[in-house]
Amino acid sequence: FTLGLMAFAVAVASASIVYRLSLVQSSPACSALRTFRRSLPRKSGFSFLDRSFIPDSPLLKKRWAHTGMATVEATIQSPASAPATEDTSAAKKVPERVLHTMLRVGDMERSVKFYTEVLGMTLTRKKDFPDGKFTLAFLAYGPEETSTALELTHNWDTTSYDIGAAYGHVALACDDIYARCDAIRNAGGKVTREPGPMKHGTTVIAFVSDPDGYKIELIQRPNAEQPVLHTMLRVGDLDRSLNFYTSVLGMKLLRSKEYPSGKFTLAFVGYGPEETYTALELTYNWGTTSYDMGNAYGHIALATRDIYATCDAIRAGGGKIIREAGPMKVGATVIAFVEDPDGFKIELIEVNKDGGFPL
C-alpha cells in the first residue's frame, strides 16, 4: 500500500510539472521566444531554456521559477560551454561578384591617361612592385568595394603583347551613346564602330579601341547601377563552359540567345541581375572549338569570403586549381587561381566583410 501511494504521488507531481511546462510553452511570451530563436543563426548556441533570453514577462518568469524548469536548465549545456561548430555555409564557398578584369599594357602612363581622360574612370590605386619588376593600376567608376574595376598590369621590360582571338572586350554602359562617342573622339579616343543597332539585334552599341588595341564595347543602357557591364570571352564548347561557370563557380545563367543568321550563340552568366552585377559574356561561334589565347589578356577576378573553402568546393566540383590559396608573392592579399575548360584563368581574391582587401 505504501509503495502504491508513493507511486501515485510521483505520478501526480509529474503530471503537474508537464502541465506547467505546457502552460509556459503555450504562453504568448514563450511563443515570441520561439520565433526569436528561429531567427538566430544556428551557430549562436542559444537554448530555449537559456534564461538570459527570456522576454521581460512577469508571468513567464513566475512560471519558469515554479515549474521545475530551473532544475531542467541545469542539465542543459550553456551556450558558453557548447562546442564550437564550423561554419559550413554554402555562401562562404561561392564567389560573390566580379572584382576586375586584368589586362597587360605596354605603357602604364599612356593607358592610365586613356582610361581616365577618355573613358572617365578614376585611378583608385597604383603600386610598383620592384621585386617583381611590374606595376599594377586599378581604375573604376566608383570605390572598388562596390564597383567593378579594370586592373592594368605593366611588366617593366615589356612594351607590347599579342591580344589573340579568345579575349573579346569589356563592355561599358552609356546614358547617351552618341554623345559619349563624340566626347571620346574629342578627347583623342578612337571609335572603331560607330553607334547604332547591333547587326543581329536591336541593342544600340559602339566600339572603342584603347592604346594597346583592346576593344571596349559601349552599350546604350541609361542609369546603369554598375557601369562595367561584362567581360566577353570566346569559348569552344558552350555547354561545357556553362557547366563550369554555373556548377563549379556558382554563377547563374542570366540569359542566352542563338543568332542563326550570324551562326553564333551568346550566354551571360553572373552572381546577380545585370542591373547591379558585372556579368561574363560567353560567345560561341558555331563550328569553332578553340582560339589563340595570346598573352595580353590576364584574367577576371572574383571576390570570395573564404578562399580556402571556395578552393575546396571548386576541387570537389571538378574544377582545376592552378595556384593554391595563399598570400600573393609580393603582397598581403590572399589569392588563388583557377583555370576554365578553354584555358582562361580566374583569380580568386579573399575579401573582408566590407568587400575590401589589402594590396
C-alpha positions in Angstrom: 0.0 0.0 0.0 2.8 2.4 0.9 4.6 1.7 -2.4 1.4 2.3 -4.3 0.8 5.6 -2.5 4.3 6.8 -3.3 3.9 5.8 -7.0 0.6 7.8 -7.1 2.3 10.8 -5.6 5.1 10.7 -8.1 2.6 10.4 -11.0 0.7 13.4 -9.7 3.8 15.5 -9.4 5.0 14.5 -12.9 1.6 15.4 -14.4 1.7 18.8 -12.6 5.2 19.6 -14.0 4.1 18.5 -17.5 1.0 20.7 -17.2 3.0 23.7 -16.0 5.6 23.2 -18.8 2.8 23.2 -21.3 1.5 26.4 -19.9 4.9 28.0 -20.2 5.5 26.8 -23.8 2.0 27.8 -24.9 2.2 31.3 -23.5 2.4 34.3 -25.9 5.7 35.3 -24.4 7.1 31.8 -25.0 5.7 31.8 -28.5 7.6 35.0 -29.2 10.7 33.5 -27.7 10.5 30.5 -30.1 10.0 32.9 -33.0 13.1 34.8 -31.9 15.1 31.6 -31.6 14.3 30.6 -35.1 15.6 33.9 -36.4 19.1 33.3 -34.8 22.0 31.7 -36.6 22.4 28.0 -35.8 25.9 28.6 -34.5 24.7 31.0 -31.8 24.3 28.2 -29.4 21.1 29.8 -28.0 18.9 27.4 -25.9 15.2 27.7 -25.4 16.0 27.2 -21.7 18.6 30.0 -21.5 17.1 32.5 -19.1 19.2 35.3 -20.4 17.0 35.3 -23.5 13.6 35.3 -21.6 11.5 38.3 -22.6 10.7 40.6 -19.7 7.4 39.0 -18.9 6.5 38.6 -15.1 4.1 35.7 -16.0 6.8 33.8 -17.9 9.4 34.4 -15.2 7.0 33.3 -12.5 6.1 30.1 -14.4 9.8 29.5 -15.1 10.6 29.6 -11.3 7.7 27.3 -10.3 7.6 24.6 -12.9 10.9 22.9 -12.3 12.5 24.5 -15.4 15.3 25.9 -13.3 16.3 22.4 -12.4 15.9 21.2 -16.0 18.0 24.2 -17.2 21.0 23.0 -15.1 21.2 19.8 -17.2 21.3 21.7 -20.5 24.7 22.7 -21.8 25.1 26.5 -21.7 25.9 28.4 -24.9 29.2 29.5 -23.4 30.4 25.9 -22.9 28.9 24.5 -26.1 31.4 23.1 -28.5 32.2 25.4 -31.4 30.7 24.3 -34.7 32.4 25.0 -38.0 30.6 27.4 -40.3 30.0 25.3 -43.5 27.6 27.9 -45.0 27.5 27.4 -48.8 27.5 31.2 -49.2 31.1 31.3 -47.9 32.2 28.8 -50.5 30.8 30.5 -53.6 32.4 33.7 -55.0 30.1 36.6 -54.8 30.9 39.1 -57.6 33.4 40.0 -60.3 36.0 42.3 -58.9 38.0 43.3 -62.0 39.3 42.3 -65.4 43.1 42.3 -65.8 44.8 43.4 -69.0 48.6 43.7 -69.7 49.7 47.1 -71.1 52.9 48.3 -72.7 52.9 51.8 -71.3 51.2 52.4 -68.0 51.1 56.2 -68.1 49.6 56.1 -71.6 46.9 53.6 -70.6 46.0 55.4 -67.3 45.6 58.6 -69.3 43.3 57.0 -71.8 41.0 55.3 -69.2 40.8 58.4 -67.0 40.7 61.2 -69.5 39.0 59.5 -72.5 36.7 57.0 -70.7 36.2 58.9 -67.5 37.4 56.3 -65.0 39.1 57.1 -61.7 42.5 55.8 -60.8 41.6 54.1 -57.5 45.1 52.8 -56.6 48.5 52.2 -58.1 51.6 50.4 -56.8 55.0 49.5 -58.0 56.5 46.0 -57.2 60.3 46.4 -57.6 61.0 42.8 -56.6 58.7 41.6 -59.4 59.5 44.4 -61.8 55.9 45.3 -62.5 53.3 47.9 -61.7 49.6 47.5 -61.0 47.0 50.2 -61.5 43.2 49.9 -60.8 40.6 52.1 -62.4 36.9 52.2 -61.8 33.8 54.4 -61.8 33.4 54.1 -58.0 35.0 52.6 -54.9 36.3 49.0 -55.6 34.3 47.7 -52.6 31.2 48.1 -54.8 32.3 48.9 -58.3 33.9 46.5 -60.8 37.4 47.7 -61.8 39.9 47.3 -64.6 43.4 46.1 -63.5 46.2 47.2 -65.7 49.5 45.3 -65.4 52.7 46.8 -66.7 55.7 44.5 -66.8 58.7 46.9 -66.8 60.6 45.0 -69.6 57.6 44.5 -72.0 56.2 47.1 -74.3 53.7 45.1 -76.4 51.6 42.0 -76.3 49.6 39.6 -78.5 45.9 40.0 -77.8 45.0 36.8 -79.6 41.4 35.8 -80.6 40.0 34.3 -77.5 39.5 37.5 -75.4 36.8 39.8 -76.7 36.2 43.0 -74.8 35.0 44.8 -71.7 31.5 46.4 -72.1 30.6 49.8 -70.5 27.1 51.3 -70.1 26.2 54.7 -71.6 23.3 57.0 -70.9 23.7 58.6 -74.3 25.9 56.5 -76.6 26.0 59.1 -79.4 27.1 61.9 -77.1 29.6 59.6 -75.4 31.3 58.7 -78.7 31.5 62.4 -79.6 33.2 63.1 -76.2 35.6 60.2 -76.8 36.6 61.5 -80.2 37.0 65.0 -78.8 39.3 63.6 -76.1 41.5 61.9 -78.6 39.9 58.4 -78.4 39.4 56.1 -81.4 35.8 55.0 -82.2 36.2 51.8 -84.3 32.5 51.1 -84.7 30.0 54.0 -84.8 27.0 53.8 -82.5 23.9 52.1 -83.9 21.9 48.9 -83.5 23.9 45.7 -83.5 23.8 43.7 -86.7 21.8 40.8 -85.4 19.6 42.6 -82.8 18.2 46.0 -81.7 20.7 46.9 -78.8 22.5 50.1 -79.7 26.3 49.6 -79.4 29.6 51.1 -80.4 33.2 50.1 -80.1 36.3 52.0 -79.0 40.0 50.9 -79.2 42.5 51.6 -76.4 46.2 52.4 -77.0 47.2 48.7 -76.8 44.5 47.6 -79.2 42.0 46.3 -76.7 38.3 46.7 -77.7 35.8 48.4 -75.4 32.1 47.9 -76.2 29.8 50.8 -75.4 26.1 49.8 -74.8 23.2 52.2 -74.6 21.9 51.5 -71.1 20.7 54.6 -69.2 21.1 54.9 -65.4 23.0 51.6 -65.1 23.8 50.9 -61.5 27.0 49.1 -62.4 28.7 50.8 -65.4 31.1 47.9 -66.2 28.5 45.6 -67.7 30.5 42.5 -68.7 33.7 40.9 -70.0 33.4 38.9 -73.2 35.3 35.7 -73.8 35.0 33.3 -76.8 34.6 29.6 -75.9 34.9 26.4 -77.9 32.0 24.4 -76.3 29.2 26.5 -74.8 27.6 23.7 -72.8 30.9 22.7 -71.3 31.6 26.4 -70.3 28.2 26.9 -68.9 28.5 23.8 -66.8 31.9 25.1 -65.4 30.7 28.6 -64.6 27.4 27.5 -63.0 28.2 24.2 -61.4 31.9 24.8 -60.4 32.0 28.6 -59.8 28.4 29.0 -58.7 27.3 31.6 -61.2 23.8 31.7 -62.6 22.8 31.6 -66.3 21.2 35.1 -66.7 20.2 34.8 -70.4 21.2 33.2 -73.6 20.3 33.6 -77.3 21.1 31.9 -80.6 21.7 34.0 -83.7 21.3 31.7 -86.6 22.0 34.3 -89.2 25.4 35.0 -87.6 25.9 31.4 -86.6 26.8 32.2 -83.0 25.3 32.0 -79.5 25.6 34.4 -76.6 25.2 33.4 -73.0 25.5 35.7 -70.0 26.4 34.3 -66.5 26.9 36.1 -63.2 26.2 36.3 -59.5 23.2 38.5 -59.7 21.0 40.6 -62.0 22.8 42.5 -64.8 21.4 45.8 -63.5 23.6 45.6 -60.4 26.3 42.9 -61.1 29.0 42.7 -63.7 28.5 39.6 -65.9 30.6 37.3 -68.0 29.5 37.1 -71.7 30.4 33.8 -73.3 30.4 33.8 -77.1 30.2 30.6 -79.0 30.8 30.8 -82.8 29.3 27.7 -84.3 31.9 25.3 -85.5 34.9 26.9 -83.8 36.3 24.8 -81.0 39.4 26.7 -80.0 41.1 30.1 -80.1 44.5 31.7 -80.0 44.8 32.8 -76.4 47.6 35.4 -77.0 49.4 36.8 -73.9 47.8 40.2 -73.4 44.6 39.3 -71.6 45.2 38.2 -68.0 42.1 37.1 -66.1 38.9 38.0 -64.4 39.0 38.2 -60.6 36.2 37.0 -58.3 35.6 38.0 -54.7 35.1 35.3 -52.0 34.8 35.4 -48.2 36.6 32.2 -47.5 39.1 31.4 -50.3 40.2 28.0 -48.8 36.6 26.8 -48.6 36.0 28.1 -52.1 39.0 26.2 -53.5 37.9 23.0 -51.8 34.4 23.4 -53.3 35.8 24.0 -56.7 38.0 20.9 -56.5 35.0 18.9 -55.3 33.1 20.1 -58.3 35.8 19.0 -60.7 37.5 22.4 -61.2 41.2 22.8 -61.7 43.2 24.9 -59.1 46.4 26.0 -60.8 47.6 28.2 -57.9 46.8 27.2 -54.3 45.3 29.7 -52.0 47.7 31.8 -50.1 49.2 35.4 -49.8 50.4 36.8 -53.1 54.2 36.7 -53.6 54.8 40.4 -53.3 51.8 41.5 -51.2 49.4 40.6 -48.4 46.3 39.8 -50.4 45.2 36.1 -50.2 44.6 34.8 -53.7 44.3 31.6 -55.8 43.9 30.8 -59.5 41.5 28.5 -61.3 41.5 27.6 -65.0 38.3 27.1 -67.0 37.9 24.5 -69.8 39.2 26.8 -72.5 42.3 27.8 -70.6 41.1 31.2 -69.3 42.4 32.0 -65.8 40.2 33.1 -63.0 41.7 34.8 -59.9 40.0 34.3 -56.6 40.6 37.1 -54.0 39.6 36.8 -50.4 37.8 40.0 -49.3 36.8 41.2 -45.8 33.3 41.8 -44.5 33.3 45.3 -46.2 34.3 43.8 -49.5 37.8 45.3 -49.3 41.2 43.7 -49.3 44.9 44.6 -48.8 47.1 45.0 -51.9 
